[in-house]
Amino acid sequence: MPDRELPKGYEPKQVEDKWISFWEEERTFSPKVEEVKKPYSIVIPPPNVTGTLHMGHALNITLQDILCRFHRQIGYDVLWVPGTDHAGIATQNVVEKALAKEGKTRQDLGRDKFIDRVWEWKEEYGGKILNQVRKLGASVDWTRLRFTMDEGLSKAVREVFVQLYEEGLIYKGDYIINWCPRCHTALADLEVEYSDVDGGLYYLRYPLKDDSGEVIIATTRPETMLGDTAVAVNPKDERYSHLIGKKVVLPLVNREIPIIGDAYVDMEFGTGCLKVTPAHDVNDFELGRKHKLESVKVIDDWGKMTEDAGEFAGLDRFECRKKIVDVLKQKGFLVKQEPYKHSVGHCYRCNTVIEPYVSKQWFVKVGPLAKRARDAVAEGKTKIYPEQWTKTYFEWLDNIRDWCISRQIWWGHRIPAWTCEECGKLSVSRQDLTSCPNCGSEKIWQEEDVLDTWFSSALWPFSTLGWPEKTKELEIFYPTSALVTGFDILFFWVARMMMMGLHFMKDVPFKDVYIHALVRDAKGQKMSKSKGNVIDPLVIIEKYGTDALRFTLTAFAAMGRDIKLSEERIEGYRHFINKIWNAARFALMNLEDNCDYDLEMVVGLPHEWILHRLEEVKQKVKDSILSYNFNEAAQSLYQFVWHEFCDWYLELIKPALYGEQKEKKNIAQTCLRQVLGEILILLHPIIPFVTQEIWTYLPGVKQKNLAKLGFPPFRPEFVKPEVQTQMEFLQGVISGVRNIKAELGISLGTKLSLWGRVKEKNDLDFLLSHQQYIETLARLNDVHLDTDLKEPEGAAVFVVKGYEFFVPVKDVVDIEAELKRLAKELNKIQKDLNIVEKKLSNDSFLNKAPKAVVEKEKAKKAELEDKKVKLEFLYDKLKRLK
């Protein structure tokens, strides 16, 4: 057991490193599977192996850790599975950039050597993000660390692929996909990020073949007109319905294309005529299939124009746009062009504008899978918090398209499909093939593509527990208890885990899904490097300690509300950590090893009150965490520890601790030890390091490892609302005196007198019996209380519980001098206020000044008005004392 006295200051770095190592060496967070009786499990959303810790991660890890540490306290056997994602495109990009510095490409190395190189990179750098997760104090089971390409997960991925293929739910076919010309791979719909760009709307003239007129179409992508194979109009559109069945001659290409009728066409957009380019637009592709139109590719997979683009072949698609507009204009086919802001899809990795592209890809037929995933939430088998995200989840599943799962990169799970050159048979297999199962030929080749990263991540809740093997872990810990994640991957990941879990495990993958909000900067803006407003959690941890960061994030993690974070707020909660440390230091200096007084014999208002409040806080913390209201748990603990335990209870019991009466001292020590110990346990899930460190110094500690202690037992016998009412009365009287001193600028240490007119005898007796507390905490010379007292001269007055209390201040405050000073200050404030109001009433200033300057003036006005109100209140109060 350490020396009883805590060091003067709390040094987070030394403490954190020590306990991180201790918990890991002790395997504190590794449940013994054979002994599990009450399972609770969480799988960590696997961060990219290329990643570094950001505030979103810090929030996510903190909230999961609170859930895990808390559920251990209330008797669950908790398994929190850690791991990383192989992040196909991102990781390949990192290694390719490293190769480029050597003047090499992946093609120079060849597939096998390149994959070896990626594994080397992963072994050297892939643990960085995990070490940062460790820094946050994550109570994961490090003995069960998983990686989406480790042997067990690779086996699960292949099994799922083969089963889905055999069931007809995976197929290969021509389809229009989102193509990134830079990453040179297909992207799922969800991997496309849309943003508004300033473009143009071009009105083009398409002459009718029979020379009877023309149709005018509007397009944002004139370069794709070279691949048009039809013009579509709405059959209900009286302007064009008579043209259905006729043909137009495609400008510049001179290809004859039909005019077709389809209700899909929006009569209000543009001219009401739609050019149809099946090879280069998702909706046009569907129209093309419906009307059996030809598909002409005029843009290739590098974003350059093809031979079918005629004279524009070889040009970059955006260069072609400029040139084709000029040519159309010269030849009289451009009617007009106008500026047009519209939403354009970009690659989520490199921000390149994506190209709709028809190619042969692998798809999951998600219809039946999506229905079960939707029904599971609708039936309450899985609950989403906050509820508002349920609607979004339904909307996405209701409008889902087949999932493109093939990626044209090398790093990832290679698709287990082989094609025979002899018989052309496509074979999918759980084992690598060396010959064709159909004809026996050895001339077979495996698919070059790998699976979408989200395919393996979709299996995470059961693949990490050993599936497809029937493991004990899978039997006990599936379905998992909760998933904590950001809203941005509700579709990428959550819905796909639901689909796969229900299909392969016949049960939901998790019972609860908690969607946490974004961490924004102090002004509510999204953090980004370009804005320079990123707060680095690792820098913050180095500066203020992990507990301060964790408590700040938790205190602001209100359900459904984004977190506005600033370094000042973190620094503020660092003061809270120090407050806990200093309170514990004071307590330990006044506790003895043999302090074992029976808690049920503890009597006295301060002790009964703090024990009553402790019971209320315990219930509040438990209810809040179970309902995912993390901020309410943190804020109730903050209020209790700082404002009740430290500011009131410790002050109230100092006379007993310092006094000579052994019984009173023993009662105070007993209650202090109990309350401090339970406070540390309640705070531990949120701030594990400082609580663990203090815990080892407490007298009577048998279990050194605080993470193994249970939640404090509830003691209903200590719940005494009448004691709370009495304490509020006493606090009101003491605070009344303190407030008067503060308002009149009197030092809190200056001793005054208190007079009170308390008409109810019970209340009078109560105050008289606790007069020592009033004198000590309000810093008074004397107290005069009776049922009928004459008001003393020159006294400030306050009211508590309907009773008047008087504090004579005439001899302490030079009222005349103070009134003159206040009048002078009020005059200055009014002058400053006049200047600001004049500015803000000037339209020229409001319209021409930068927004930040105007806001600054508005804030200045509000501050001056607030100060004026307070000083006027004080002036009137002093005037009445004359």
Residue, then its C-alpha position, 0 to 999 in steps of 0.5 A: m500500500p502506498d504512503r497515505e499522502l497523495p503528491k501535491g499535484y496530479e501528473p497525468k502522464q506518469v499515472e496513465d502509463k502505469w495503469i495502462s500497463f497494469w490493466e493489460e498485464e493483469r488481463t483485467f479486461s479479458p473475460k474467462v469464457e468458461e465462467v461467463k454467466k451474464p454476458y455483455s459484448i461490444v465490437i469496436p468499430p475497426p479504425n483504418v489501419t492507416g488511421t490516426l486518432h481524431m476527436g471522433h475516435a476519441l468520443n467513440i472510444t470514450l463512450q464505449d469504454i464508459l459502457c464497458r467499465f460500467h457494465r462490469q461494475i453492475g455484474y456483467d462479464v464484458l467482452w470488448v473486441p478490438g481490431t483494425d480494418h485493412a482499408g483497401i483503397a486507403t492502404q494501397n494508396v499509402v504504399e503506392k505513394a511510398l513506392a513512387k518516392e522510389g520511382k516505382t509502381r505496383q505494376d513494377l513489383g507485380r501483385d505478389k510482391f506488392i502485397d508483401r510490401v503492404w504487409e510489411w507496411k502494416e507490420e511496421y506502421g499498422g499498430k499506430i492507431l491501436n497504441q493511440v486507442r490504448k492512450l485513451g484507456a480503452s478497456v478492450d480485451w487486447t488478447r483478442l485483437r483482430f484484423t479484417m485480413d487475419e486468417g480467421l476473418s479471411k476464412a469467414v469472408r470466403e465462406v460468406f461469399v461462397q454461400l451467397y453465390e450458391e444462394g444466388l445472392i451474389y452475381k457478376g454482370d454488366y452494370i453502371i457503377n461509380w468509377c473513380p478515374r484516379c483510384h481506378t476502382a469501382l465505388a459503392d453508392l455510399e462511397v460517393e460524397y456529393s457536393d454542390v459545384d458551380g457548373g453550367l446548363y447547356y441547351l442543345r438543338y437536336p434536329l428531327k430526321d424528317d426536317s420537320g423541326e427540332v427538340i432542345i435538351a438541357t444538360t450539365r454534361p455536354e461531353t456525354m452527348l456523343g454517347d446519346t442513344a435516345v431522347a426521352v419525353n414524358p408521354k403526358d407532355e402535350r408539347y412532345s407526345h406527338l414526337i414519340g417514335k420519331k428520330v433525331v439526328l445526333p449533332l456532331v455524330n450524325r447518329e440517328i436516335p429515337i424519341i422515346g416516351d417514359a413517365y420518368v422524365d421530369m416535365e419541369f426540368g430544363t426543356g422537358c426533353l431528356k438526352v439518354t446516355p445509358a453508358h454514362d448516367v445511372n438513371d439513363f442506364e435503367l432507361g436504356r435497359k427498359h427500352k433496350l437501347e444501345s450503350v455507347k461508351v465515350i469516356d474510358d476508365w481513365g476519364k478520357m474520351t474513347e474512339d467512339a467520341g470521334e474527333f474528341a478521342g483522347l481528350d480529358r473529359f473536362e477538356c472535352r467539355k470546353k472544346i465540344v461547347d465551342v464546336l456546338k456553338q460554331k455549328g449552331f447547335l448551342v442554343k444558350q448556356e447559363p450558370y448552374k449550381h448542382s450536386v456532383g459525386h466525388c470519390y470519398r478517398c481522393n475527391t476526384v469527380i466520379e464517372p458513372y461507368v458501365s463495366k462487369q462487376w460483382f454484386v450482392k442482391v440486397g433486396p431480401l437481405a435489406k427487408r430482414a434488416r428493416d423488419a428487425v428494427a421495425e419490430g424492436k429487435t434492434k433499437i437505434y438511439p437517438e430515435q431520429w436515425t431510425k427513419t433515416y435507416f428505413e429510408w436508405l433500406d427502402n431505396i437500396r440498390d444492389w451492392c457493387i462489391s468488387r474493387q479494382i485494386w490489389w490489397g484486400h480479399r481477392i474474389p474467390a472465383w476462377t474462369c476456365e480458358e477451355c470451357g469458359k466455366l466460372s467457378v467459385s470455391r472455398q479453396d483455391l483452385t488449380s484446375c477447372p471443376n467442370c472440364g479438368s483443365e489447368k488453364i484457369w485464372q482467378e479474378e483480379d478484383v478484391l472485395d469492397t472493404w465494407f464486405s469484410s467489415a459487415l461480418w465483424p460482429f460474428s467473424t471476430l468471435g470465431w465464425p464460421e467455427k462454432t466457438k464458445e465465444l460466438e455462443i455466449f457473446y452473440p448477438t452483441s449488446a451495443l454498437v456505438t458509432g457515428f451517423d456517417i457509417l449508419f449505411f456503410w456499416v450498420a445496415r450491412m452488419m444487420m443484413m449479414g448478421l441476420h442472414f448468417m447468424k439468424d439473429v441481429p448483430f447487436k441489440d442497441v445502436y447508439i449513434h453519437a454526434l459530431v465533434r465540432d469546433a467552438k463555433g459549431q463548424k466541422m473540424s478540418k485541416s483546411k480550416g485550421n480548427v482541428i483539435d488533436p486529441l493526442v496533443i490535448i492528452e499530452k497537455y491536460g491528461t486523458d481524463a480531462l479530455r474524456f470527461t469533457l467529451t462525456a459532459f457534452a455528449a447529449m443525445g442527438r446534439d453535436i459537441k462544440l469543443s474548445e481547448e478552454r472547455i477541456e482546460g476547465y474540466r482539467h480543473f475538475i480533475n485537480k479538484i478531485w485530486n485536492a479533495a482526495r488529498f485533504a480527505l486522506m490527510n484526515l483519514e486513519d487506517n483503522c477507520d471502521y465505524d459502522l456506517e449505519m450509526v452515522v448521524g448528523l445533518p451534513h453526513e445524512w445529507i451527503l449520504h442522501r444525495l449520494e444515493e440520488v446520484k448513484q441512481k441518476v448515473k445508473d439510469s443515465i448510462l443505461s439510457y445512453n444519456f452520457n452527458e447527464a451522468a457526467q453533469s450530475l457527478y460534476q455537480f455533486v462532487w464539486h458543488e456539494f461534496c467539495d464546496w459544502y460537505l468538506e467545509l461542514i465537517k472540518p470542525a469535526l475532523y479538527g476537533e477533539q471529540k473522538e466520536k464526532k471525528n470518527i463519524a466524519q471520517t467514516c462518512l468521508r471515507q465511504v462517500l469518497g470511495e463511492i465517488l471514485i467508483l462512480l467516476h471511474p467509467i468516465i475518468p479511469f486514471v485519476t480515480q484508480e490512482i487515488w483508490t490505491y491510497l484509500p485506507g482499507v482497500k483490499q482490491k487494488n484494481l478499481a476496474k474490478l469493483g462493483f457498482p456501489p450498492f443502493r442503500p434506501e435507508f439513507v434516502k431522506p428527503e426531509v434531510q435534503t429540505q433541511m440542508e437547503f434551508l441551511q444552505g440558503v441562509i449561508s449563501g444569503v450572507r455570502n451573496i451580500k458580501a460579494e455584491l457589496g464588494i466585502s471580502l468573504g473573510t470579513k466577519l459580520s453579524l446576522w439577524g434573522r426573524v424566524k417565526e416558526k419555532n421548529d425552523l428557529d430551533f433547527l437554525l439554532s442547533h446548527q448555528q455553528y455551521i452558519e457562523t463558520l461557513a458564512r464567516l460571522n461574528d455572531v448570529h441573532l435569531d428569534t421569532d420577532l426581531k427588530e430590523p437593525e439599521g443599515a442592514a442588507v436583507f435577504v429572504v429564505k423560506g419566507y423569513e427575513f434575514f438582515v446583515p448590518v453593513k453600514d459600519v463596513v461599507d462607506i455607502e456614500a463613497e460607494l454610491k458615487r463610485l457606482a454612479k461614475e461607473l454607470n455614467k461611463i457604461q452608458k456612454d460606451l453603450n451609446i457609441v455601440e448602439k449608434k454603430l449598430s443602428n447605422d445601416s452602412f456599418l451593418n452592410k459594409a463591416p465584416k460579419a465578425v466585426v458586427e458580431k463583436e459589437k453586438a456581443k459588446k452591447a450585450e455585455l455592457e447591458d448586463k453590467k449596467v443591470k447589475l450595477e443599477f441593482l447594487y446602486d438601488k440596494l445601497k441607496r436603501l441602506k442610507 
